[in-house]
Amino acid sequence: MAKQTLRLLVGKVGLDGHDRGAKIIARALRDAGYEVIYTGLHQTPEQVVATALQEDVDAIGLSILSGAHGTLFPKITRLLKEKGAEDVVVFGGGIIPDEDIPELLKAGVARIFTPGTSTADVVRFLKEEVEPRRARVST
């Protein structure tokens, strides 16, 4: 059986209009061999979850610089759970204070990447955390 490529959604949620980091991550993930869907700017949590379900993604990577991470990340994990898609891994990055990270993890976000994280670290996370989950679900 051929190894299936991970499908990833990279999203910009809320009013944050800065997407350079999200585009860099999306490109790095494509270069690493993943299939990447980029939502574009100003998406609602509902739009991100609907796209994730429609595209049958394995993970959602969110980029937030606006300070709304404490509201938007948990809403996305809650909506995924409500839709029976809690197996979709949510990770994120952006300008997120260290003291906010434990609450995001408690809300179901798998990992938060802060400024200065290399794209190689994000790819390593996907290889170590998300790929094995897909393998378990696929068998």
C-alpha positions in Angstrom: 0.0 0.0 0.0 1.4 3.4 -1.0 2.1 6.0 1.7 -0.5 8.7 1.5 0.6 12.3 1.5 -0.6 14.4 4.4 -3.2 17.1 3.5 -2.8 20.3 5.5 -4.8 23.5 5.7 -3.0 26.7 6.5 -5.4 29.4 7.7 -5.5 33.0 8.6 -8.4 33.5 11.0 -10.0 36.8 12.0 -9.1 40.3 11.1 -5.4 39.8 10.9 -4.2 41.0 7.5 -0.6 39.9 7.7 0.0 36.6 5.9 3.7 36.6 5.0 4.4 34.0 7.8 1.5 31.8 6.7 2.7 31.8 3.1 6.3 31.0 4.2 5.0 28.0 6.2 2.7 26.9 3.4 5.6 27.0 0.9 7.9 25.1 3.3 5.3 22.4 3.9 4.7 22.0 0.1 8.5 21.8 -0.4 8.6 19.0 2.3 6.1 17.0 0.2 2.8 17.8 1.9 -0.4 18.8 0.1 -1.3 22.3 1.3 -4.5 24.3 1.0 -4.2 27.9 2.0 -7.4 29.6 3.0 -6.4 33.2 2.4 -7.0 36.1 4.7 -9.9 37.0 7.0 -11.5 33.5 7.5 -14.0 32.8 10.3 -13.5 29.7 12.4 -16.6 28.2 10.8 -15.1 28.7 7.3 -11.8 27.1 8.3 -13.5 24.1 9.8 -15.8 23.8 6.8 -12.9 23.9 4.4 -10.9 21.4 6.5 -13.8 18.9 6.4 -14.5 19.5 2.7 -10.8 19.0 1.9 -10.4 16.0 4.3 -7.3 17.4 5.9 -5.1 15.8 8.5 -4.1 19.0 10.2 -4.9 22.7 10.4 -2.1 25.2 10.8 -3.2 28.6 12.0 -1.3 31.8 11.9 -2.5 34.6 14.2 -0.8 37.9 14.9 -3.8 39.9 16.0 -3.9 38.7 19.7 -7.2 36.8 19.1 -5.6 33.4 19.6 -7.3 32.9 23.0 -10.7 33.0 21.3 -10.1 31.7 17.8 -8.0 28.6 18.4 -10.4 27.1 21.0 -13.4 27.9 18.8 -11.8 25.9 15.9 -11.0 22.9 18.2 -14.5 23.1 19.6 -16.1 23.2 16.1 -14.0 20.2 14.9 -15.1 18.2 18.0 -18.8 19.2 17.3 -18.4 18.0 13.7 -16.8 14.7 14.8 -13.4 15.7 13.4 -11.4 15.8 16.6 -8.8 13.6 14.8 -7.8 16.7 12.8 -4.6 18.1 14.4 -4.6 21.8 15.1 -1.3 23.6 15.4 -0.5 27.3 15.2 2.0 30.1 15.4 2.4 33.8 15.4 2.7 36.4 18.1 1.5 34.4 21.0 2.7 35.1 24.5 4.3 32.2 26.3 1.9 32.5 29.2 -1.1 31.9 26.8 0.3 28.6 25.4 -0.8 26.3 28.2 -4.5 27.3 27.8 -4.3 26.8 24.1 -2.8 23.3 24.6 -5.6 22.6 27.1 -8.1 23.6 24.5 -6.8 21.0 22.1 -4.2 22.8 20.1 -1.3 20.3 19.6 1.6 22.7 19.3 2.3 26.4 19.2 5.3 27.8 17.3 6.5 31.2 18.3 8.6 33.7 16.4 12.0 32.4 15.5 10.9 28.8 15.0 12.5 27.3 11.9 10.3 25.8 9.2 12.3 22.6 9.7 10.9 22.4 13.3 7.4 22.6 11.9 8.1 19.9 9.4 9.7 17.7 12.1 6.5 18.2 14.2 4.4 16.9 11.3 6.6 14.0 10.7 6.8 13.0 14.4 3.2 13.8 15.5 0.8 14.0 12.6 2.1 11.3 10.2 1.9 8.6 12.9 -1.6 9.6 13.7 -2.7 9.3 10.1 -1.1 5.8 9.9 -3.0 4.7 13.0 -6.3 6.1 11.6 -5.7 4.5 8.2 -5.2 1.0 9.5 
